Amino acid sequence: MSIKGVQWTKDLVSWLKKEYPSHSTPELAVQSDLSISAIENKAHKLGLKKHINNRGIEMKIDLKKQMDEFASLIVRRVNAMPPIEVDLKPYAKKRRGEEDAVLLLSDSHVGIKTNSYDSKVFKARMKGILAAVREITDIHRQAYPINTIHIFMLGDIVHNDLIGRFITLDELEMPVINQFIDVAVPEIEKLILSLKRDFKTVNVYGVRGNHGLVHKFAAQTTNWDSIIYRIIAMQMRNQKRINIKLTNDFYQIVTVQGHRFLLVHGDQIPMHLTLPWYGTTTRAMRWQGSMPQDFKYMCHGHFHFPSIIQWNEMEILANGTFVTDDEYVRKKLGLKSLARQIFFGVHSKIGITWRYRINPDYAEGELITPKRRETKL
């Protein structure tokens, strides 16, 4: 007679009849190497019952003995396991293919002044970004070549001087003409030319932000960000190994190592409950169906708070800002504006491999401590 693969001999049945009423089923399982279910099934068929008194089921178990038997069973089972064979050959390093580096650059708002940010701090933080990019790239180049860097400029490079529309008078440091001619353009050109020394190719892409709008009745393409990009492109037109690709659309779709990136500023994204993340994912999904090309990654700025969202197969990278003590983020989102710019690597087969939120106050191995202005009454 067999139940679930167990061969019940006469001796085994006699043993069960004798022991079942006065012993627990787990104890019998240890003694016989049978499963609990096999013992219970057989006992049920034989009509066997446990001894019952006023205290319930009588459990005559020596706990120490039972634990010893369990331990012996485990030892027997482990000793019966086949040996594990490990290949002890030394690990052979395989250099995978080349990667490209990508730097997001946005929301510098040159021309705004806060308790800890102005044009001087912007210049210092640009140096910090350059130092961080060089250091991170050197680390990764020990494993694989990185010959190309892509700079995704995502808008709001200058703050504008439209009082009442974008800014208040007390936060304006300088007029917009000085914002881009004296500060933004030369500092961005310095960054690009410096990176040219570190990379064989520098590719620059730009989309406009909302702060660059010249006037509420002007064309959308008449934008200070677009003007800055075009001035830089003109200045760099004779520079070999520097490629600047611009657009009149509010977006660009860029291919890096065979992977497509959608670039937008982010002012097109609606907020829900004063937070942008639900609007970000829904708008990204709609754009996947409406853009002329599909894309795997989306990069944007605008909200002054860095975040990385994985949404199914799509990854959304929201860049930070240069501005600290920013009243916009405090009032609109209730969050702290973080001076962070995102830097990452892209591999042809893998896509994005590594990601960093660069702290632009890090320069030459030291932290720059911006001087906070004292409020005078």
C-alpha positions in Angstrom: 0.0 0.0 0.0 1.4 3.4 -1.0 0.3 7.0 -0.1 2.1 9.8 -1.9 5.1 7.7 -2.7 5.5 6.1 0.8 5.6 2.3 0.9 3.7 1.3 4.0 4.9 -2.1 5.2 3.3 -4.1 7.9 6.0 -3.2 10.4 5.7 0.5 9.5 1.9 0.4 10.0 2.3 -1.4 13.3 4.8 1.2 14.4 2.4 4.0 13.5 -0.5 2.4 15.3 1.6 2.1 18.5 3.3 5.5 18.4 0.7 7.8 16.8 -1.7 8.2 19.8 1.0 9.2 22.2 3.5 11.2 20.1 3.3 14.4 18.1 3.3 14.1 14.3 6.5 16.2 13.9 8.3 13.9 16.4 7.1 10.8 14.4 8.3 12.5 11.2 11.8 12.9 12.6 11.9 9.3 13.8 10.7 7.8 10.5 12.1 10.2 7.9 8.5 10.4 6.6 6.7 13.7 5.8 4.1 15.0 8.2 1.4 14.9 5.5 2.1 11.2 4.8 1.8 10.3 8.5 -1.4 12.2 8.9 -3.0 10.8 5.7 -2.2 7.2 6.8 -3.4 7.8 10.4 -6.7 9.2 9.0 -7.2 6.1 6.8 -6.5 3.8 9.8 -8.8 5.8 12.0 -6.1 6.6 14.5 -6.6 9.3 17.2 -4.4 11.2 19.6 -4.9 10.5 23.3 -7.0 13.3 24.8 -7.4 14.3 28.4 -8.8 17.4 30.1 -5.8 19.5 29.1 -6.2 18.8 25.4 -3.8 16.8 23.3 -1.2 15.0 25.4 2.2 15.9 24.0 4.8 13.7 25.5 7.8 15.3 23.9 11.2 15.7 25.2 12.1 19.0 23.6 15.8 18.6 23.9 15.6 15.1 22.3 13.5 16.4 19.5 15.8 19.2 18.7 18.8 16.9 18.7 16.9 14.6 16.3 16.1 17.5 14.1 19.7 18.6 14.1 20.8 15.0 13.3 18.3 14.9 10.4 19.7 18.2 9.0 23.3 16.9 9.3 22.3 13.7 7.5 20.6 15.7 4.7 23.6 18.1 4.3 26.1 15.3 4.3 24.1 13.7 1.5 24.3 16.8 -0.7 26.7 16.6 -3.7 29.8 18.8 -3.4 29.7 22.3 -5.0 32.3 22.8 -7.6 33.7 26.3 -8.2 35.8 27.4 -11.1 38.9 28.8 -9.4 40.5 30.2 -12.6 41.4 33.9 -12.1 38.8 36.3 -13.3 39.7 37.7 -16.8 38.8 41.3 -17.1 36.8 42.1 -20.2 36.8 45.7 -21.4 33.4 46.5 -22.6 32.7 48.9 -25.4 33.1 52.7 -25.3 30.6 54.9 -23.4 29.5 58.5 -23.9 29.2 61.0 -21.1 26.1 63.3 -20.8 25.9 66.5 -18.8 22.5 68.2 -18.1 22.9 71.9 -17.8 19.9 74.0 -16.9 18.2 76.5 -14.6 21.2 78.6 -13.8 19.0 81.8 -13.8 21.9 84.2 -14.3 20.7 87.6 -13.1 18.8 86.5 -10.0 20.2 87.2 -6.6 19.2 85.4 -3.4 20.8 85.1 0.1 23.4 82.7 -1.3 23.4 83.1 -5.1 24.4 85.6 -7.7 26.5 85.8 -10.8 29.8 85.3 -8.9 28.5 82.1 -7.3 27.3 81.0 -10.7 30.8 81.3 -12.1 32.2 79.4 -9.1 29.7 76.7 -9.6 30.5 76.3 -13.3 34.1 75.7 -12.2 32.8 73.1 -9.7 30.8 71.3 -12.5 33.9 71.2 -14.7 36.0 69.8 -11.8 33.4 67.1 -11.0 33.0 66.1 -14.6 36.7 65.6 -15.0 37.1 63.7 -11.8 34.1 61.3 -12.5 35.3 60.8 -16.1 38.8 59.9 -15.0 37.4 57.3 -12.6 35.3 55.6 -15.3 38.0 55.8 -17.9 39.9 53.2 -15.9 37.3 50.7 -17.0 36.5 51.7 -20.5 37.1 54.6 -23.0 34.9 57.8 -22.9 35.7 60.0 -25.8 32.5 62.0 -26.4 30.5 64.2 -24.1 27.0 65.5 -24.8 25.8 68.7 -23.1 22.0 68.9 -22.9 21.1 72.5 -22.2 17.6 72.5 -20.9 16.7 76.2 -20.7 16.3 79.0 -18.1 20.0 79.9 -18.5 19.2 83.6 -17.7 16.5 84.8 -15.3 15.2 87.7 -17.5 14.2 91.2 -16.3 10.5 91.2 -16.9 9.4 92.6 -13.5 6.1 91.3 -12.5 6.0 88.4 -14.9 8.9 86.2 -13.9 10.7 88.2 -11.1 10.3 90.8 -8.5 12.5 93.9 -8.4 14.3 93.0 -5.2 15.7 89.8 -6.8 17.1 91.3 -9.9 20.9 91.6 -10.0 21.4 93.0 -13.5 19.4 93.6 -16.8 19.0 90.8 -19.2 21.5 92.1 -21.7 24.2 91.8 -19.0 22.9 88.5 -17.9 23.7 86.8 -21.1 26.4 89.0 -22.7 28.6 89.5 -19.7 28.0 86.3 -17.7 26.1 83.4 -19.3 27.6 83.2 -22.8 31.3 83.6 -21.7 31.0 81.1 -18.8 29.3 78.5 -21.0 31.9 78.9 -23.7 34.6 78.4 -21.1 33.0 75.2 -20.0 32.7 73.9 -23.6 36.3 74.8 -24.5 37.6 73.3 -21.3 35.7 70.0 -22.0 37.2 70.0 -25.5 40.6 69.4 -23.9 39.2 66.4 -22.0 37.1 64.8 -24.8 37.7 64.1 -28.5 34.2 65.3 -29.3 31.8 67.8 -27.6 28.2 67.8 -28.7 25.9 70.6 -27.5 22.1 70.6 -27.7 19.7 73.2 -26.5 16.0 73.7 -25.8 14.4 76.9 -24.6 12.9 77.5 -21.1 10.0 79.7 -20.0 12.2 82.4 -18.3 13.8 83.2 -21.7 10.5 84.5 -23.2 11.2 88.1 -24.4 7.6 89.3 -24.0 4.2 87.7 -23.5 3.2 88.9 -26.9 6.4 87.8 -28.6 6.9 84.6 -30.7 7.7 81.6 -28.6 10.9 81.1 -30.5 12.0 84.7 -29.6 13.6 83.5 -26.4 16.8 84.5 -24.6 17.8 80.9 -24.2 17.7 80.4 -28.0 19.6 83.7 -28.5 22.3 82.5 -26.1 22.6 79.1 -27.9 22.9 80.9 -31.3 25.6 83.3 -30.0 27.6 80.3 -28.7 27.1 78.4 -32.0 28.4 81.4 -33.9 31.4 81.8 -31.6 32.2 78.1 -31.9 31.6 77.7 -35.6 35.3 77.3 -36.4 36.1 75.1 -33.5 36.8 71.5 -34.6 35.4 68.7 -32.6 32.6 70.9 -31.2 29.1 70.3 -32.6 26.2 72.5 -31.7 22.7 71.3 -32.7 19.8 73.7 -32.1 16.0 73.6 -32.8 13.1 75.9 -33.1 10.8 73.4 -31.5 10.3 73.2 -27.7 11.9 69.8 -27.7 14.8 67.9 -29.2 15.2 64.1 -29.7 18.9 63.2 -29.4 20.5 59.9 -30.1 23.4 58.8 -27.8 25.0 55.5 -28.4 21.9 54.3 -30.2 19.5 55.4 -27.4 17.1 58.2 -28.0 16.6 61.0 -25.4 13.7 63.5 -25.4 14.9 67.0 -24.2 12.4 69.5 -22.9 12.6 72.3 -20.4 9.6 71.0 -18.4 7.3 74.1 -18.2 4.9 72.1 -20.4 4.4 69.6 -17.5 1.3 70.2 -15.3 1.5 69.9 -11.6 -1.0 68.1 -9.4 -1.3 68.9 -5.7 1.6 71.3 -6.3 3.9 68.4 -7.1 5.2 67.6 -10.6 5.8 63.8 -10.6 2.3 62.6 -11.6 2.2 65.2 -14.4 5.8 64.2 -15.5 4.9 60.5 -16.0 1.6 61.1 -17.7 3.0 63.8 -20.1 6.0 61.5 -20.9 3.7 58.7 -21.8 1.6 60.9 -24.1 4.8 62.3 -25.7 5.9 58.7 -26.4 2.8 58.4 -28.6 2.8 61.9 -30.2 6.5 62.7 -30.9 7.9 61.9 -34.3 10.3 59.4 -32.8 10.1 57.0 -29.9 12.4 57.6 -27.0 13.7 55.6 -24.0 14.8 58.5 -21.8 13.4 62.0 -21.1 15.5 64.8 -19.6 14.0 68.1 -18.3 14.5 70.8 -15.8 12.2 73.7 -14.6 11.3 72.4 -11.1 14.7 73.1 -9.5 14.6 69.8 -7.7 16.6 66.8 -9.1 15.0 63.4 -9.4 15.2 60.2 -11.4 12.0 58.2 -12.1 11.8 54.7 -13.6 8.5 54.4 -15.4 8.2 50.9 -17.0 11.0 50.9 -19.6 11.3 54.7 -19.7 13.6 56.7 -17.4 12.9 60.3 -16.6 15.7 62.5 -15.4 14.8 65.9 -13.8 17.7 68.2 -13.5 18.3 70.5 -10.5 19.3 74.1 -10.5 22.2 76.4 -9.8 20.1 78.6 -7.5 20.1 78.2 -3.7 17.7 79.9 -1.3 15.2 79.9 -4.2 11.8 81.3 -3.2 10.1 79.7 -6.2 10.7 76.1 -5.0 9.8 77.0 -1.4 6.6 78.7 -2.3 5.4 76.6 -5.2 6.6 73.1 -4.2 7.4 73.5 -0.5 10.8 72.0 -1.2 14.4 73.1 -0.9 16.1 74.2 -4.2 19.2 72.0 -4.6 22.2 73.2 -6.6 22.6 69.9 -8.5 23.3 69.1 -12.2 23.0 65.5 -13.4 25.9 63.7 -15.1 25.6 60.2 -16.5 27.1 57.6 -18.9 25.5 55.8 -21.8 26.5 52.4 -23.3 25.3 51.2 -26.7 23.8 47.9 -25.3 22.9 48.9 -21.8 21.7 52.5 -22.1 22.4 54.6 -19.0 25.0 52.9 -16.8 26.0 55.4 -14.1 24.4 58.5 -12.8 25.6 61.4 -10.6 23.9 64.4 -9.1 26.9 66.8 -9.3 27.2 69.3 -6.4 28.5 72.4 -8.2 29.9 73.7 -5.0 32.6 71.0 -5.3 35.7 72.4 -7.1 39.3 71.2 -7.1 38.6 68.9 -4.2 37.3 71.7 -2.0 33.8 73.0 -1.2 33.0 76.5 -2.2 31.0 78.1 0.7 28.8 80.8 -0.8 28.6 83.9 1.3 25.1 84.5 2.5 23.8 88.1 2.5 22.6 89.5 5.7 19.1 91.1 5.5 19.2 94.7 6.5 16.2 96.3 8.0 
